[in-house]
Amino acid sequence: MVKKVSLAATRGPALRRPIPDAPLPTHVAIIMDGNGRWAEQRRLPRWEGHRAGTTNIQRVIRAFAAHKIPFVTVYAFSTENWTRPDQEVQALMGILGDVVAEQAEELNRQGVRLQHLGTLDRLPPRLQRAIAGALDLTRNNSRLTLSVAFDYGGRAEILDAVRRIIADGVRPEHADESLLARYLSSSHLPDPDLIIRTAGEMRLSNFLLWQSAYSEYYCTNVLWPDFGPRHVAAALAAYQQRQRRFGGLRHPASQPPSKNPAGELPAMKNLGGTNGR
């Protein structure tokens, strides 16, 4: 089992910064966790945590853009999140509608292209319109592509791809990994090199299941609304210490991995960590 560290250990100057000229990930995916706990710690209603977490996205995207990361995907709302209390779900929908409308112009000025992963038909019409407007406004930008996984589930994405392959009459002997990948809703994105999860959780939660086969994982106890530029830098620095083998052996010229950045969880040996909720 992976040992956890205290939240206090993730703060302060001990966090590392990326190494100049060392490889950085092309695509970073983030499981944004801890909004509810952030609100509870401050004796606020849970929806205040969701608002703080949603508005934090722009701050984090600016940090990734400063490091010239071209693709970022954030897990905003899963297909399973519909089972949460109706009041919380409705509050979140309203917050997202407000924030999308408020932040679209600023993201456009920053050269960020917005894309959506998942389905839209179950969302309130106001939120659907806000998302459609933001996608259209930013469609020609190229500095950074921000994909928002909303009403998204990895299993549902794979199942939908299989159904469409069958509907298209593809013969079994013609089916392979590259074919299925082309039918995924994320086919326009490279597979994530790095997956970050906040709030001390150690599971994928049905996020990018196909695409994450060889992703590196980085888990921090920092709650998502508190996750800022220096935490982004620490995650990128940790990624630079990993030896990516993709099922093979380490290249003879590779340097031995260094210790993980101070205050962060070590590389995950499995996804069966303790539930920190």
C-alpha angles and dihedrals in degrees: 000000000000112000118233126222129213121272090241090062091065092062132077138040095310092088111106130232127225117275112249113250093006116125117275127197119269094208126030120187122194132203100203106210135164105051093125094047090047089057094044092053088057094042090244128137114269092248089064088060091051090051092050091047094048094049089048091066093079093052091052093046090054088054093051091046089053088057089048095243104164101199130040126170123190126197103225105161129002129209086249094055090079087078091068119102110295092235091057093046093050092047090051092050091052093047092050091049090053095043095046090053092045098045102037093083093048093047088049091053089052091055094249119153114212122213133174129225119194132025130318103190095087094052124097112270091243091056092045090054093047092051093046091050093049092049091050094045094053101034095111097048120110110175094093133352112221113194115193114204102209122166084002132147127176094219092049090050092053093044091050090051092051092049092052091047089054092045089053090056097240110175116237093241089057094054117102139145095276091052094052091046090056090056095053118104088237094054090119091061131074115242111271114265093194132028117195122196122187132203096045098283120142109199138085096234093209093305122147091332096171096039097049097063092117102018121132115237128221120184125187132179090224111116114239098249088055095046105111144159096296090052089051088053092049092051091050091048090052090050090055090059094056123102106222110205103160089213095316135094127283113270110251091237093054118114119236113262117263126224117283117264112280115272097019132109116260124250110296116255090187140349096248099100126144118285106246099190 
